[in-house]
Amino acid sequence: MKHHITKQGDRLLVRIDDVSGQEPALLLRIRQCRQSAWSCPSGECMKIGSIDEHVDGGGIELTLTPRPGVQLDVSGIDECLGYMLREVDSR
């Protein structure tokens, strides 16, 4: 799985490709990460206020909006996603 993150204002746009049928597991993992700082190495997911999800043809597009008063860091989210993708891919 590959991913790409683009900053757009205060939001982050994330594209994950080559998901190959693992969409439900990956989306669940991302949702869980928002609820617990222990879910990934950077804890950046805890700053996500909302996630808009779109699944299409083997890929996932996410729009991440921060919680009020915080900003999302591209490198922190990149670290979280890398960790989650490796974890889901190894199952």
TAMO-V738029 format. One record per residue. N is the residue number from 1. RES is the residue in three letters. D_LAST is the distance of its C-alpha to the last C-alpha in whole Angstrom. Layout:
n=N res=RES d_last=D_LAST
n=N res=RES d_last=D_LAST
This chain:
n=1 res=MET d_last=13
n=2 res=LYS d_last=16
n=3 res=HIS d_last=18
n=4 res=HIS d_last=22
n=5 res=ILE d_last=24
n=6 res=THR d_last=28
n=7 res=LYS d_last=30
n=8 res=GLN d_last=32
n=9 res=GLY d_last=35
n=10 res=ASP d_last=33
n=11 res=ARG d_last=30
n=12 res=LEU d_last=27
n=13 res=LEU d_last=26
n=14 res=VAL d_last=22
n=15 res=ARG d_last=21
n=16 res=ILE d_last=17
n=17 res=ASP d_last=17
n=18 res=ASP d_last=15
n=19 res=VAL d_last=13
n=20 res=SER d_last=13
n=21 res=GLY d_last=12
n=22 res=GLN d_last=10
n=23 res=GLU d_last=13
n=24 res=PRO d_last=13
n=25 res=ALA d_last=10
n=26 res=LEU d_last=11
n=27 res=LEU d_last=14
n=28 res=LEU d_last=14
n=29 res=ARG d_last=12
n=30 res=ILE d_last=15
n=31 res=ARG d_last=18
n=32 res=GLN d_last=17
n=33 res=CYS d_last=17
n=34 res=ARG d_last=21
n=35 res=GLN d_last=22
n=36 res=SER d_last=21
n=37 res=ALA d_last=22
n=38 res=TRP d_last=19
n=39 res=SER d_last=16
n=40 res=CYS d_last=17
n=41 res=PRO d_last=19
n=42 res=SER d_last=22
n=43 res=GLY d_last=22
n=44 res=GLU d_last=23
n=45 res=CYS d_last=21
n=46 res=MET d_last=24
n=47 res=LYS d_last=27
n=48 res=ILE d_last=25
n=49 res=GLY d_last=28
n=50 res=SER d_last=27
n=51 res=ILE d_last=24
n=52 res=ASP d_last=25
n=53 res=GLU d_last=22
n=54 res=HIS d_last=23
n=55 res=VAL d_last=20
n=56 res=ASP d_last=22
n=57 res=GLY d_last=21
n=58 res=GLY d_last=17
n=59 res=GLY d_last=18
n=60 res=ILE d_last=18
n=61 res=GLU d_last=22
n=62 res=LEU d_last=22
n=63 res=THR d_last=25
n=64 res=LEU d_last=25
n=65 res=THR d_last=29
n=66 res=PRO d_last=29
n=67 res=ARG d_last=31
n=68 res=PRO d_last=35
n=69 res=GLY d_last=36
n=70 res=VAL d_last=33
n=71 res=GLN d_last=32
n=72 res=LEU d_last=28
n=73 res=ASP d_last=28
n=74 res=VAL d_last=26
n=75 res=SER d_last=25
n=76 res=GLY d_last=23
n=77 res=ILE d_last=21
n=78 res=ASP d_last=20
n=79 res=GLU d_last=19
n=80 res=CYS d_last=17
n=81 res=LEU d_last=16
n=82 res=GLY d_last=15
n=83 res=TYR d_last=13
n=84 res=MET d_last=11
n=85 res=LEU d_last=10
n=86 res=ARG d_last=9
n=87 res=GLU d_last=7
n=88 res=VAL d_last=6
n=89 res=ASP d_last=6
n=90 res=SER d_last=4
n=91 res=ARG d_last=0
